[in-house]
């Protein structure tokens, strides 16, 4: 009985050691995946910033256009007298 328990314990220890031996390679692979994820996220954030800048430029152009149109509309309207 004691030898069976010992064999079982040795077998479990061998399994644990095997798993522990695989751990450094798994950590290295995970580090590579994290590095790749960072590169992809950096590229996406840069693209998003670029799109934001383009959007802000377009908004500025549209704003100036609206201001110009409002000025033209006001030129065509009769002037109001100031109340005293």
Residue frames relative to the residue before (quaternion, step in Angstrom):
aa qw qx qy qz dx dy dz
X 1.0000 0.0000 0.0000 0.0000 0.00 0.00 0.00
X 0.6621 0.5106 -0.3073 0.4544 3.52 0.91 -0.91
X 0.6582 0.5080 -0.3261 0.4499 3.60 0.99 -0.72
X 0.6153 0.5329 -0.3515 0.4625 3.61 1.07 -0.64
X 0.6469 0.5096 -0.3115 0.4741 3.57 0.95 -0.88
X 0.6527 0.5110 -0.3098 0.4658 3.56 1.00 -0.83
X 0.6462 0.5097 -0.3150 0.4727 3.58 0.95 -0.86
X 0.6456 0.5173 -0.3155 0.4649 3.57 0.99 -0.84
X 0.6655 0.4960 -0.3044 0.4674 3.58 0.93 -0.87
X 0.6421 0.5127 -0.3239 0.4690 3.58 0.97 -0.81
X 0.6375 0.5286 -0.3224 0.4586 3.58 0.98 -0.83
X 0.6638 0.4938 -0.3008 0.4743 3.59 0.93 -0.89
X 0.6411 0.5174 -0.3232 0.4656 3.58 1.01 -0.77
X 0.6315 0.5267 -0.3289 0.4644 3.59 1.01 -0.78
X 0.6399 0.5174 -0.3234 0.4671 3.58 1.00 -0.80
X 0.6543 0.5083 -0.3093 0.4668 3.57 0.97 -0.86
X 0.6524 0.5064 -0.3189 0.4651 3.57 0.91 -0.87
X 0.6263 0.5333 -0.3359 0.4588 3.59 0.97 -0.80
X 0.6633 0.4920 -0.3006 0.4771 3.58 0.93 -0.88
X 0.6626 0.5020 -0.3044 0.4651 3.58 0.95 -0.83
X 0.6311 0.5288 -0.3335 0.4593 3.59 1.07 -0.67
X 0.6643 0.4967 -0.2977 0.4726 3.59 1.12 -0.60
X 0.5173 0.6978 -0.3898 0.3059 3.56 1.20 -0.51
X 0.6654 0.4964 -0.3498 0.4341 3.71 0.73 -0.80
X 0.6522 0.5005 -0.3239 0.4682 3.61 0.94 -0.78
X 0.6498 0.5090 -0.3193 0.4656 3.57 1.00 -0.76
X 0.6379 0.5119 -0.3226 0.4764 3.59 1.03 -0.77
X 0.6349 0.5224 -0.3251 0.4673 3.60 0.99 -0.81
X 0.6535 0.5055 -0.3091 0.4710 3.58 0.95 -0.87
X 0.6457 0.5131 -0.3155 0.4693 3.57 0.99 -0.80
X 0.6296 0.5323 -0.3295 0.4600 3.58 1.01 -0.79
X 0.6415 0.5160 -0.3130 0.4736 3.59 1.01 -0.80
X 0.6543 0.5087 -0.3135 0.4635 3.57 0.94 -0.85
X 0.6404 0.5127 -0.3235 0.4716 3.59 1.00 -0.79
X 0.6418 0.5239 -0.3198 0.4597 3.57 0.98 -0.83
X 0.6555 0.4995 -0.3049 0.4774 3.58 0.96 -0.85
X 0.6343 0.5288 -0.3237 0.4617 3.58 1.00 -0.81
X 0.6395 0.5221 -0.3242 0.4620 3.59 0.97 -0.85
X 0.6519 0.5131 -0.3174 0.4594 3.59 0.94 -0.87
X 0.6664 0.4970 -0.3009 0.4673 3.58 0.93 -0.89
X 0.6653 0.4943 -0.3098 0.4660 3.58 0.94 -0.85
X 0.6211 0.5380 -0.3425 0.4554 3.59 0.99 -0.78
X 0.6612 0.5028 -0.3049 0.4659 3.58 0.93 -0.89
X 0.6733 0.4959 -0.2969 0.4610 3.59 0.94 -0.86
X 0.6476 0.5041 -0.3249 0.4700 3.59 0.97 -0.79
X 0.6304 0.5233 -0.3370 0.4637 3.59 1.02 -0.74
X 0.6531 0.5046 -0.3107 0.4716 3.56 0.97 -0.85
X 0.6407 0.5210 -0.3222 0.4628 3.58 1.01 -0.77
X 0.6411 0.5153 -0.3245 0.4670 3.60 0.97 -0.85
X 0.6400 0.5273 -0.3213 0.4574 3.57 0.98 -0.85
X 0.6604 0.4935 -0.3091 0.4742 3.59 0.94 -0.88
X 0.6246 0.5350 -0.3393 0.4567 3.60 1.04 -0.76
X 0.6512 0.5092 -0.3194 0.4632 3.58 0.95 -0.85
X 0.6451 0.5102 -0.3215 0.4693 3.58 0.97 -0.83
X 0.6468 0.5178 -0.3169 0.4616 3.57 0.96 -0.85
X 0.6574 0.5050 -0.3118 0.4643 3.58 0.92 -0.87
X 0.6306 0.5188 -0.3392 0.4671 3.61 1.01 -0.72
X 0.6591 0.4996 -0.3097 0.4691 3.58 0.93 -0.86
X 0.6262 0.5258 -0.3357 0.4676 3.58 1.02 -0.77
X 0.6414 0.5277 -0.3238 0.4532 3.58 0.98 -0.82
X 0.6509 0.5063 -0.3121 0.4718 3.58 0.96 -0.86
X 0.6669 0.4914 -0.3027 0.4713 3.57 0.91 -0.89
X 0.6224 0.5394 -0.3389 0.4548 3.59 1.01 -0.76
X 0.6679 0.4899 -0.2995 0.4735 3.57 0.88 -0.91
X 0.6255 0.5367 -0.3298 0.4604 3.58 1.04 -0.77
X 0.6632 0.4984 -0.3031 0.4690 3.57 0.92 -0.89
X 0.6329 0.5240 -0.3342 0.4617 3.59 0.95 -0.84
X 0.6556 0.5142 -0.3030 0.4626 3.58 0.96 -0.86
X 0.6667 0.4967 -0.3008 0.4672 3.56 0.93 -0.86
X 0.6404 0.5136 -0.3279 0.4675 3.58 0.98 -0.80
X 0.6297 0.5279 -0.3355 0.4608 3.59 1.01 -0.75
X 0.6498 0.5095 -0.3149 0.4679 3.59 0.98 -0.81
X 0.6397 0.5208 -0.3245 0.4629 3.57 0.98 -0.83
X 0.6781 0.4912 -0.2955 0.4599 3.57 0.91 -0.89
X 0.6025 0.5576 -0.3632 0.4405 3.63 1.07 -0.59
X 0.7016 0.4802 -0.2659 0.4543 3.58 1.02 -0.73
X 0.6402 0.5195 -0.3294 0.4602 3.60 1.20 -0.25
X 0.5350 -0.6131 0.4594 0.3561 3.57 -1.11 0.64
X 0.5182 -0.6441 0.4711 0.3078 3.52 -1.12 0.72
X 0.3781 -0.7073 0.5536 0.2243 3.53 -1.06 0.75
X 0.4287 -0.6710 0.5410 0.2708 3.49 -1.16 0.69
X 0.4612 -0.6728 0.5046 0.2830 3.51 -1.05 0.75
X 0.3872 -0.7039 0.5460 0.2375 3.57 -0.97 0.77
X 0.2284 -0.7815 0.5660 0.1290 3.52 -1.04 0.74
